[in-house]
């Protein structure tokens, strides 16, 4: 059973992944660094490192999450 803190942490992680994805989808992967992504997420780089190991981990997980969400939404629409 998840505790309230675990659920809040997961909700924050999802929020960060969505904002991160939007940021580099708009600016390109080569055009953003951890500071740019943190600013787009409304936090600092240290906060991102609480949820993700490094920039690569953030990019991989946010892309996977957002693509899975799009795929799920697309499948439900049909």
C-alpha positions in Angstrom: 0.0 0.0 0.0 1.3 3.4 -0.9 1.6 6.1 1.7 0.5 9.7 1.1 4.2 10.7 0.8 4.9 8.1 -1.9 1.9 9.2 -3.8 2.9 12.8 -3.6 6.4 12.0 -4.6 5.1 10.0 -7.7 2.8 12.9 -8.6 5.7 15.4 -8.4 7.9 13.1 -10.5 5.2 12.8 -13.2 4.8 16.6 -13.2 8.5 17.0 -13.6 8.7 14.5 -16.5 5.8 16.2 -18.3 7.4 19.6 -18.0 10.8 18.3 -18.9 9.4 16.6 -22.0 7.7 19.8 -23.1 10.9 21.8 -22.6 13.1 19.7 -24.8 10.4 19.0 -27.3 10.2 22.8 -27.8 13.9 23.5 -27.6 15.6 20.3 -28.8 17.8 18.0 -26.8 21.0 19.8 -27.7 19.4 23.1 -26.7 18.7 22.3 -23.1 20.7 21.5 -20.1 19.8 20.6 -16.5 19.5 24.3 -15.5 17.2 25.1 -18.4 15.0 22.1 -17.7 14.9 23.0 -14.0 13.8 26.5 -14.8 11.0 25.2 -17.1 9.9 22.9 -14.2 9.9 25.8 -11.8 12.6 24.3 -9.5 16.3 24.1 -9.3 18.7 21.4 -10.5 19.1 19.9 -7.1 15.4 19.2 -7.0 15.6 17.3 -10.3 18.4 15.2 -8.8 16.1 14.1 -6.0 13.9 12.3 -8.5 16.4 11.4 -11.3 20.0 10.1 -11.3 21.2 12.5 -14.0 20.1 14.3 -17.1 20.1 11.2 -19.2 17.9 9.4 -16.7 15.5 12.3 -16.7 15.3 12.5 -20.5 14.9 8.7 -20.9 12.2 8.4 -18.2 10.3 11.5 -19.2 10.3 10.4 -22.9 9.1 6.9 -22.0 6.4 8.2 -19.7 5.1 10.8 -22.1 5.2 8.4 -25.1 3.3 5.7 -23.1 0.7 8.3 -22.1 0.2 9.3 -25.7 0.0 5.6 -26.8 -2.5 4.8 -24.1 -4.6 7.9 -24.9 -4.5 7.0 -28.6 -5.6 3.4 -28.0 -8.5 4.5 -25.7 -9.8 6.9 -28.4 -10.2 4.1 -30.9 
